Amino acid sequence: MTEQDRLRCCLRLHLADGVGAVLFARLVEAFGDAEAVFRAGPAEWRRVEGVGDKTAAAIAAVNDEQINEELALAAEHGAAILTAEDEPYPAVLKRIYDPPGVLYVRGRLEAADALAVGIVGARRSSHYGLEQGQRFAELLGRAGFTIVSGGARGIDTAAHRGALAAGGRTIAVMGCGLAQTYPPENDKLFEQIVADGRGAIVSELPMRTAVLAGSFPTRNRIISGLSLGVLVVEAARRSGSLITARLAAEQGRAVFAVPGRVDSPSSQGVNELIRDGATLVQNLDDVLAELGHVGAKMAPEAADVQALPQTLDATESKLANMLSDGPLTLDELAQRSGLDSGRVASSMTMLVLKGVAVQRPGNVFDRRRSG
């Protein structure tokens, strides 16, 4: 079958009522691929855990007209439709428990987005929360990280804006289909992300899916799934951001939290995250120190991270080239480069996080080798 045939089979499964990400994956695993699912038929589908008569009938009911409409809507709104077999589909997302069977993307996902940090928080945020959300997004964006958030009002919007202000990249994960904008006041922000080539707007939901409260908790697993770690900025006890933090922990990601006022209800959730073990964050170094370990653990494959030379700034490139002939200590790097030791130390931290260098005992650094 052609790639278009494969996509149509994935959409036929994806558009069926009752088929979520877990059931999609079970069916594909049971039969080998999406095409094989439809070569099998309803009697065999019902042998798969979770597929009863109602779901089998719903899968069989999806017709070519529905698929054609979905493809036309995606084209109209400039959205690509990715399956797990497509190269731009994020490798790190494939390994969560329930990866999206289909991912709709406006804009571009790039290899550099493997180095991402999620920033989430309250929709009804204080001035302090907005300030910190944008501040950390700018700091992380300048350091070379893609900022992932949910496109919502409040902290999410501040995070996306901070990434853009830093000249970085950002990904907005929507809780509705891409045929609409939510919240509507962020239309220009989303258009800027796409038009300027600064990231992507993504969703797993069919194009016409309306804004429903139940969609947001499930989309949160994509925010955390795309990220090396998730930073929570301002969250009450019932905040959806705490769901994202929990999902991040379950997925093996780092969980960070910016402390809030002890007398503010909108900070109770985030302060309790810190009490329960989240990394307290006051500056960029707090994030980098934790991601040194998590970044190495969560790198999709060594090749994915090594293939990011375009993310290096001039200092990082200079230091990386100095390691080509063999390992050097931090002091040797500072002496040979003529740079101050603080700048060398911060740049080497970024080279380690970007998979270009490895740190060995005694502050010795070496180039990461293939394989």
C-alpha positions as CSV (number, residue, x, y, z in Angstrom):
1,M,0.0,0.0,0.0
2,T,1.0,3.6,-0.6
3,E,1.6,6.1,2.2
4,Q,-1.8,7.7,1.4
5,D,-3.5,4.3,1.8
6,R,-1.7,3.8,5.1
7,L,-2.8,7.2,6.3
8,R,-6.4,6.5,5.3
9,C,-6.4,3.3,7.3
10,C,-5.1,5.1,10.3
11,L,-7.7,7.8,10.0
12,R,-10.5,5.2,9.6
13,L,-9.4,3.7,12.9
14,H,-8.8,7.1,14.5
15,L,-12.2,8.5,13.6
16,A,-14.2,5.6,15.0
17,D,-16.2,6.3,18.1
18,G,-14.7,4.6,21.1
19,V,-11.2,4.1,19.7
20,G,-8.8,6.1,21.8
21,A,-5.0,6.0,21.8
22,V,-4.8,2.8,23.9
23,L,-7.3,0.9,21.8
24,F,-5.7,2.2,18.6
25,A,-2.3,0.8,19.7
26,R,-3.8,-2.5,20.8
27,L,-5.4,-3.1,17.4
28,V,-2.3,-2.1,15.5
29,E,-0.2,-4.4,17.7
30,A,-2.6,-7.3,17.3
31,F,-2.6,-7.2,13.5
32,G,0.8,-5.7,12.7
33,D,-0.3,-2.4,11.2
34,A,-3.4,-0.3,10.4
35,E,-3.9,-1.8,7.0
36,A,-3.9,-5.3,8.5
37,V,-6.6,-4.3,10.9
38,F,-9.0,-3.7,8.1
39,R,-8.0,-6.9,6.2
40,A,-9.0,-8.7,9.4
41,G,-12.6,-7.5,10.0
42,P,-15.1,-7.2,12.9
43,A,-15.0,-10.8,14.1
44,E,-11.3,-10.7,14.6
45,W,-11.4,-7.1,16.1
46,R,-13.6,-8.4,18.9
47,R,-10.8,-10.7,20.0
48,V,-8.8,-7.6,21.0
49,E,-9.1,-6.5,24.6
50,G,-11.5,-3.6,24.9
51,V,-13.2,-4.1,21.5
52,G,-16.8,-5.1,22.0
53,D,-19.7,-5.2,19.5
54,K,-20.4,-1.5,19.8
55,T,-16.8,-0.5,19.1
56,A,-16.4,-3.0,16.3
57,A,-19.5,-1.6,14.7
58,A,-18.2,1.9,15.1
59,I,-14.9,1.0,13.3
60,A,-16.8,-0.6,10.5
61,A,-19.1,2.4,10.1
62,V,-16.3,4.9,9.2
63,N,-16.6,5.5,5.5
64,D,-14.5,7.1,2.7
65,E,-16.6,10.3,2.8
66,Q,-15.6,10.9,6.5
67,I,-12.0,10.3,5.7
68,N,-12.1,12.6,2.6
69,E,-13.7,15.3,4.7
70,E,-11.0,15.0,7.4
71,L,-8.2,15.2,4.8
72,A,-9.8,18.2,3.1
73,L,-10.3,20.0,6.5
74,A,-6.6,19.4,7.4
75,A,-5.5,20.7,4.0
76,E,-7.8,23.8,4.3
77,H,-6.2,24.7,7.7
78,G,-2.7,23.9,6.7
79,A,-2.4,20.9,9.0
80,A,-0.2,17.8,8.3
81,I,-1.6,14.5,9.6
82,L,1.2,12.3,11.0
83,T,1.2,8.6,12.0
84,A,3.8,6.9,14.1
85,E,5.6,5.7,10.9
86,D,6.1,9.2,9.6
87,E,9.6,10.7,10.3
88,P,8.4,14.0,11.8
89,Y,6.4,12.2,14.4
90,P,8.3,12.8,17.7
91,A,10.3,9.7,18.6
92,V,10.0,10.5,22.3
93,L,6.2,10.5,22.1
94,K,6.1,7.0,20.6
95,R,7.4,5.6,23.9
96,I,4.7,6.8,26.3
97,Y,2.1,4.4,27.4
98,D,-0.6,5.8,25.2
99,P,0.9,7.7,22.2
100,P,-1.5,9.4,19.8
101,G,-2.4,7.2,16.9
102,V,-2.6,10.2,14.7
103,L,-1.1,13.6,15.3
104,Y,-2.3,16.8,13.5
105,V,0.4,19.4,13.1
106,R,0.3,23.0,11.9
107,G,3.8,24.4,11.5
108,R,6.9,22.2,11.8
109,L,8.2,19.7,14.3
110,E,12.0,19.5,14.1
111,A,14.8,17.3,15.5
112,A,15.8,20.2,17.8
113,D,12.4,19.7,19.6
114,A,13.8,16.6,21.2
115,L,15.3,19.1,23.7
116,A,12.0,20.4,25.2
117,V,10.7,21.6,28.5
118,G,7.0,21.8,29.3
119,I,5.8,24.9,31.2
120,V,2.2,24.8,32.5
121,G,0.2,26.6,35.2
122,A,-3.0,28.5,36.1
123,R,-5.3,30.0,33.6
124,R,-6.4,32.7,36.1
125,S,-2.8,33.6,36.9
126,S,-1.4,36.5,39.0
127,H,1.0,39.0,37.7
128,Y,3.8,37.1,39.5
129,G,2.8,33.9,37.8
130,L,2.7,35.4,34.3
131,E,6.0,37.1,35.0
132,Q,7.7,33.8,36.1
133,G,6.1,31.8,33.3
134,Q,7.5,34.1,30.6
135,R,10.8,34.5,32.5
136,F,11.6,30.8,32.6
137,A,10.4,30.3,29.0
138,E,12.8,33.0,27.8
139,L,15.7,31.6,29.9
140,L,15.1,28.1,28.6
141,G,14.5,29.3,25.1
142,R,17.8,31.1,25.0
143,A,19.5,28.0,26.3
144,G,18.2,26.1,23.3
145,F,15.2,24.3,24.6
146,T,11.8,24.1,22.8
147,I,9.0,25.2,25.1
148,V,5.9,23.0,25.2
149,S,2.6,24.2,26.7
150,G,-1.1,23.9,26.2
151,G,-2.0,27.2,24.4
152,A,-4.4,28.2,27.1
153,R,-4.9,31.5,28.8
154,G,-2.6,32.5,31.7
155,I,0.7,30.7,32.2
156,D,0.5,28.7,28.9
157,T,0.3,31.9,26.9
158,A,3.1,33.5,28.9
159,A,5.3,30.5,28.2
160,H,4.7,30.5,24.4
161,R,5.3,34.3,24.3
162,G,8.5,33.9,26.3
163,A,9.9,31.3,24.0
164,L,9.2,33.6,21.0
165,A,10.7,36.6,22.8
166,A,13.9,34.5,23.3
167,G,14.1,33.7,19.6
168,G,13.3,30.1,20.4
169,R,10.8,27.4,19.4
170,T,7.5,26.5,21.0
171,I,4.9,23.8,20.6
172,A,1.2,24.4,21.6
173,V,-0.7,21.2,22.3
174,M,-4.4,21.8,21.9
175,G,-7.4,20.3,23.6
176,C,-9.6,20.7,20.5
177,G,-9.4,20.1,16.8
178,L,-7.3,22.4,14.7
179,A,-10.2,23.6,12.6
180,Q,-10.8,26.1,15.4
181,T,-8.7,28.3,17.7
182,Y,-9.0,28.1,21.5
183,P,-8.8,30.4,23.2
184,P,-9.8,32.7,20.3
185,E,-7.7,35.6,21.6
186,N,-4.6,33.5,20.9
187,D,-5.2,33.3,17.2
188,K,-2.5,35.8,16.3
189,L,0.0,34.1,18.7
190,F,-0.6,30.7,17.1
191,E,-0.4,32.2,13.6
192,Q,3.0,33.8,14.5
193,I,4.3,30.5,15.7
194,V,3.4,28.9,12.4
195,A,4.2,31.8,10.0
196,D,7.6,32.5,11.5
197,G,8.6,28.9,11.5
198,R,9.1,28.9,15.2
199,G,7.3,25.7,16.2
200,A,4.0,24.0,15.8
201,I,0.4,23.8,16.9
202,V,-0.6,20.1,17.5
203,S,-3.6,18.0,18.5
204,E,-4.5,14.4,18.4
205,L,-8.2,15.2,18.1
206,P,-10.1,15.1,14.8
207,M,-10.3,18.5,13.0
208,R,-13.8,19.5,14.0
209,T,-13.6,18.4,17.7
210,A,-15.1,21.1,19.9
211,V,-13.6,22.4,23.1
212,L,-14.6,19.9,25.8
213,A,-13.4,19.9,29.4
214,G,-12.7,16.1,29.2
215,S,-10.2,16.6,26.4
216,F,-7.7,18.7,28.4
217,P,-6.5,16.1,30.9
218,T,-5.8,13.6,28.1
219,R,-4.0,16.2,26.0
220,N,-1.7,16.9,29.1
221,R,0.0,13.6,28.6
222,I,1.2,14.9,25.2
223,I,2.7,18.0,26.8
224,S,4.6,15.9,29.3
225,G,5.4,13.2,26.7
226,L,7.1,15.7,24.4
227,S,9.2,17.2,27.3
228,L,12.3,16.2,29.2
229,G,10.7,17.8,32.2
230,V,7.7,19.8,33.2
231,L,7.8,23.1,35.1
232,V,4.7,24.1,37.0
233,V,4.2,27.8,37.6
234,E,1.3,28.7,39.9
235,A,-1.3,26.1,40.4
236,A,-4.2,25.7,42.9
237,R,-5.0,22.4,44.5
238,R,-7.4,21.3,41.7
239,S,-5.4,22.7,38.8
240,G,-5.1,20.7,35.6
241,S,-1.4,21.5,35.7
242,L,-1.1,19.0,38.6
243,I,-2.4,16.3,36.2
244,T,0.4,17.2,33.8
245,A,2.9,17.0,36.7
246,R,1.6,13.6,37.7
247,L,1.7,12.3,34.1
248,A,5.3,13.6,33.7
249,A,6.4,11.7,36.8
250,E,4.7,8.5,35.5
251,Q,6.5,9.0,32.2
252,G,9.8,9.3,33.9
253,R,10.2,13.0,33.2
254,A,11.5,15.6,35.7
255,V,8.9,17.7,37.6
256,F,9.9,21.2,38.5
257,A,7.9,23.8,40.5
258,V,8.3,27.6,41.0
259,P,7.3,28.3,44.6
260,G,4.4,30.7,45.2
261,R,3.1,32.7,48.1
262,V,2.1,30.6,51.1
263,D,-1.1,32.6,51.7
264,S,-2.3,32.4,48.1
265,P,-4.9,29.7,47.1
266,S,-3.5,29.8,43.6
267,S,-0.1,28.6,44.9
268,Q,-1.3,25.8,47.2
269,G,-1.0,23.1,44.5
270,V,2.4,24.1,43.3
271,N,3.8,24.5,46.8
272,E,2.5,21.0,47.7
273,L,4.2,19.6,44.6
274,I,7.5,20.9,46.1
275,R,6.6,19.4,49.5
276,D,6.0,16.0,47.7
277,G,9.3,16.0,45.9
278,A,9.2,18.2,42.9
279,T,12.4,20.2,42.2
280,L,12.1,23.7,43.6
281,V,13.2,26.1,40.8
282,Q,14.4,29.6,41.4
283,N,16.7,30.0,38.3
284,L,17.8,28.3,35.2
285,D,20.6,26.4,36.9
286,D,18.1,24.6,39.0
287,V,16.5,23.2,35.8
288,L,19.8,22.4,34.1
289,A,21.2,20.6,37.1
290,E,18.3,18.2,37.1
291,L,18.1,17.8,33.4
292,G,21.7,16.7,33.1
293,H,20.6,13.3,34.3
294,V,17.1,13.2,32.9
295,G,18.2,14.5,29.5
296,A,20.6,11.5,29.1
297,K,18.0,9.1,30.3
298,M,15.2,10.4,28.1
299,A,17.2,11.0,24.9
300,P,15.2,9.1,22.2
301,E,18.3,7.5,20.6
302,A,21.8,8.9,20.7
303,A,21.5,9.7,17.0
304,D,18.5,11.9,17.6
305,V,20.3,14.1,20.0
306,Q,23.6,14.1,18.2
307,A,21.9,15.4,15.0
308,L,21.3,18.9,16.5
309,P,24.4,21.0,15.5
310,Q,22.0,23.7,14.3
311,T,21.1,24.4,17.9
312,L,24.7,25.3,18.9
313,D,25.6,28.9,19.4
314,A,29.1,30.3,18.5
315,T,30.6,29.5,21.9
316,E,29.2,26.0,22.0
317,S,30.5,25.3,18.5
318,K,34.0,26.6,19.4
319,L,34.2,24.4,22.5
320,A,32.8,21.3,20.7
321,N,35.4,21.7,18.0
322,M,38.2,21.9,20.7
323,L,37.1,18.5,21.9
324,S,37.5,16.8,18.5
325,D,41.1,15.6,19.3
326,G,40.3,14.3,22.7
327,P,39.0,15.1,26.2
328,L,39.9,18.3,28.1
329,T,39.2,19.6,31.6
330,L,37.1,22.6,32.3
331,D,40.3,24.6,33.1
332,E,42.0,23.5,29.9
333,L,38.9,24.5,27.9
334,A,38.9,28.0,29.5
335,Q,42.6,28.5,29.0
336,R,42.6,27.4,25.3
337,S,39.4,29.3,24.4
338,G,40.3,32.5,26.2
339,L,36.8,32.5,27.8
340,D,36.0,33.0,31.4
341,S,35.4,29.8,33.3
342,G,31.8,30.6,34.2
343,R,30.9,31.0,30.5
344,V,32.7,27.8,29.6
345,A,31.0,25.9,32.4
346,S,27.5,27.0,31.3
347,S,28.3,26.2,27.6
348,M,29.6,22.8,28.5
349,T,26.4,22.1,30.4
350,M,24.4,22.9,27.3
351,L,26.7,20.7,25.1
352,V,26.1,17.8,27.5
353,L,22.3,18.4,27.5
354,K,22.3,18.6,23.7
355,G,24.1,15.3,23.4
356,V,27.3,16.7,21.8
357,A,29.6,16.1,24.8
358,V,29.8,13.8,27.8
359,Q,31.1,14.8,31.2
360,R,33.5,12.4,33.0
361,P,34.8,12.4,36.6
362,G,37.1,15.3,37.5
363,N,35.4,17.9,35.3
364,V,36.7,16.3,32.1
365,F,34.7,16.6,28.9
366,D,34.8,14.6,25.7
367,R,32.9,14.6,22.5
368,R,30.1,12.1,22.3
369,R,31.0,9.3,19.9
370,S,28.5,7.6,17.5
371,G,27.1,4.3,18.7
